[in-house]
Amino acid sequence: MLTLEHFLTVGALLFCLGLVIALSKRNAIGVLMGIELMLNSVNITLVAFSRFSDGFAGAAQPIAGHAFVAFIITVAAAEAAVALALAVAVYRSRQTVEVDQLDLLKL
C-alpha cells in the first residue's frame, strides 16, 4: 500500500536530482531539463497531498491540488517554449549555448 510518505519521498528525490542537474550543467538545455524535473516533482507532491487529504484544513474541495498541477503544467510548457526560443536565438548569434560563455550584456 502506497502512502503519502512514499510520494513525498519520490517528489523530494526528483527535486534534488533536478536541482543537481540544473546547478551542474554548463549547457543551457541541460539547465532547462533540471528545472523541468523540479517542476514535475512539485506536481507529484501537489497531487499526492490532494489525493491523501481528508478535507485538509477544512477544505471541501480535494480537487484543488489537481487544479494547481494543471496551472503548473501550463506555466512549465510556456517556460520551456520561451526558454528554447531564447536558446535558439542565442545560438544563432553566438554559436554556443554554454552558460558560462554567454555574455550578451557586455559590449
C-alpha positions as a Markdown table, in Angstrom:
| # | Residue | x | y | z |
|---|---|---|---|---|
| 1 | Met | 0.0 | 0.0 | 0.0 |
| 2 | Leu | 1.4 | 3.3 | -1.1 |
| 3 | Thr | 1.2 | 6.1 | 1.5 |
| 4 | Leu | 1.8 | 9.8 | 1.4 |
| 5 | Glu | 5.3 | 9.4 | 2.6 |
| 6 | His | 6.2 | 7.3 | -0.5 |
| 7 | Phe | 5.0 | 10.0 | -2.8 |
| 8 | Leu | 6.8 | 12.8 | -0.8 |
| 9 | Thr | 10.0 | 10.8 | -0.9 |
| 10 | Val | 9.8 | 10.4 | -4.7 |
| 11 | Gly | 9.0 | 14.1 | -5.0 |
| 12 | Ala | 11.9 | 15.1 | -2.8 |
| 13 | Leu | 14.4 | 12.8 | -4.6 |
| 14 | Leu | 13.2 | 14.1 | -8.0 |
| 15 | Phe | 13.5 | 17.7 | -6.9 |
| 16 | Cys | 17.0 | 17.0 | -5.6 |
| 17 | Leu | 18.0 | 15.3 | -8.8 |
| 18 | Gly | 16.6 | 18.3 | -10.8 |
| 19 | Leu | 18.5 | 20.7 | -8.6 |
| 20 | Val | 21.8 | 18.9 | -9.0 |
| 21 | Ile | 21.3 | 18.8 | -12.8 |
| 22 | Ala | 20.3 | 22.5 | -13.0 |
| 23 | Leu | 23.3 | 23.5 | -11.0 |
| 24 | Ser | 25.9 | 21.2 | -12.5 |
| 25 | Lys | 25.2 | 21.6 | -16.2 |
| 26 | Arg | 27.0 | 24.1 | -18.3 |
| 27 | Asn | 24.7 | 23.7 | -21.3 |
| 28 | Ala | 21.5 | 25.8 | -21.2 |
| 29 | Ile | 19.4 | 22.9 | -22.4 |
| 30 | Gly | 20.6 | 20.8 | -19.5 |
| 31 | Val | 19.7 | 23.5 | -17.1 |
| 32 | Leu | 16.2 | 23.7 | -18.5 |
| 33 | Met | 15.9 | 20.0 | -18.2 |
| 34 | Gly | 16.8 | 20.2 | -14.5 |
| 35 | Ile | 14.2 | 23.0 | -14.0 |
| 36 | Glu | 11.5 | 20.8 | -15.6 |
| 37 | Leu | 12.4 | 17.9 | -13.3 |
| 38 | Met | 11.9 | 20.2 | -10.3 |
| 39 | Leu | 8.5 | 21.4 | -11.6 |
| 40 | Asn | 7.4 | 17.8 | -12.1 |
| 41 | Ser | 8.4 | 16.9 | -8.6 |
| 42 | Val | 6.2 | 19.7 | -7.3 |
| 43 | Asn | 3.4 | 18.3 | -9.4 |
| 44 | Ile | 3.8 | 14.9 | -7.8 |
| 45 | Thr | 3.8 | 16.4 | -4.4 |
| 46 | Leu | 0.7 | 18.5 | -5.0 |
| 47 | Val | -1.3 | 15.6 | -6.4 |
| 48 | Ala | -0.2 | 13.4 | -3.5 |
| 49 | Phe | -1.4 | 16.0 | -1.0 |
| 50 | Ser | -4.6 | 16.4 | -2.9 |
| 51 | Arg | -5.2 | 12.6 | -3.0 |
| 52 | Phe | -4.4 | 11.9 | 0.6 |
| 53 | Ser | -6.1 | 15.0 | 2.2 |
| 54 | Asp | -9.4 | 14.5 | 4.0 |
| 55 | Gly | -10.7 | 18.0 | 3.7 |
| 56 | Phe | -7.3 | 19.4 | 4.6 |
| 57 | Ala | -7.7 | 22.5 | 6.8 |
| 58 | Gly | -11.5 | 22.4 | 6.3 |
| 59 | Ala | -11.3 | 22.3 | 2.5 |
| 60 | Ala | -14.3 | 20.7 | 1.0 |
| 61 | Gln | -12.7 | 20.5 | -2.5 |
| 62 | Pro | -10.0 | 17.8 | -2.7 |
| 63 | Ile | -9.6 | 18.6 | -6.4 |
| 64 | Ala | -7.6 | 21.8 | -5.6 |
| 65 | Gly | -4.3 | 20.1 | -5.9 |
| 66 | His | -5.1 | 18.8 | -9.4 |
| 67 | Ala | -6.1 | 22.4 | -10.4 |
| 68 | Phe | -2.7 | 23.6 | -9.2 |
| 69 | Val | -1.0 | 20.9 | -11.2 |
| 70 | Ala | -2.8 | 22.0 | -14.4 |
| 71 | Phe | -1.6 | 25.6 | -13.8 |
| 72 | Ile | 2.0 | 24.4 | -13.2 |
| 73 | Ile | 2.0 | 22.2 | -16.4 |
| 74 | Thr | 0.7 | 25.2 | -18.3 |
| 75 | Val | 3.4 | 27.5 | -16.9 |
| 76 | Ala | 6.1 | 24.9 | -17.4 |
| 77 | Ala | 5.1 | 24.5 | -21.1 |
| 78 | Ala | 5.2 | 28.2 | -21.6 |
| 79 | Glu | 8.6 | 28.4 | -19.8 |
| 80 | Ala | 10.0 | 25.7 | -22.0 |
| 81 | Ala | 8.8 | 27.3 | -25.2 |
| 82 | Val | 10.2 | 30.7 | -24.3 |
| 83 | Ala | 13.5 | 29.3 | -23.0 |
| 84 | Leu | 14.0 | 27.1 | -26.0 |
| 85 | Ala | 13.3 | 30.1 | -28.3 |
| 86 | Leu | 15.8 | 32.1 | -26.4 |
| 87 | Ala | 18.4 | 29.3 | -26.6 |
| 88 | Val | 17.9 | 29.1 | -30.4 |
| 89 | Ala | 18.2 | 32.9 | -30.7 |
| 90 | Val | 21.4 | 32.9 | -28.6 |
| 91 | Tyr | 22.8 | 30.0 | -30.6 |
| 92 | Arg | 22.2 | 31.8 | -33.8 |
| 93 | Ser | 24.0 | 34.9 | -32.6 |
| 94 | Arg | 26.8 | 33.4 | -30.5 |
| 95 | Gln | 27.1 | 29.8 | -31.9 |
| 96 | Thr | 27.1 | 28.3 | -28.4 |
| 97 | Val | 24.6 | 27.5 | -25.7 |
| 98 | Glu | 27.2 | 27.1 | -22.9 |
| 99 | Val | 26.0 | 29.1 | -20.0 |
| 100 | Asp | 29.5 | 30.3 | -18.9 |
| 101 | Gln | 30.2 | 31.7 | -22.3 |
| 102 | Leu | 27.1 | 33.8 | -22.6 |
| 103 | Asp | 27.9 | 37.4 | -22.0 |
| 104 | Leu | 25.3 | 39.1 | -24.2 |
| 105 | Leu | 25.1 | 42.2 | -22.0 |
| 106 | Lys | 28.8 | 43.0 | -22.5 |
| 107 | Leu | 29.6 | 45.5 | -25.3 |
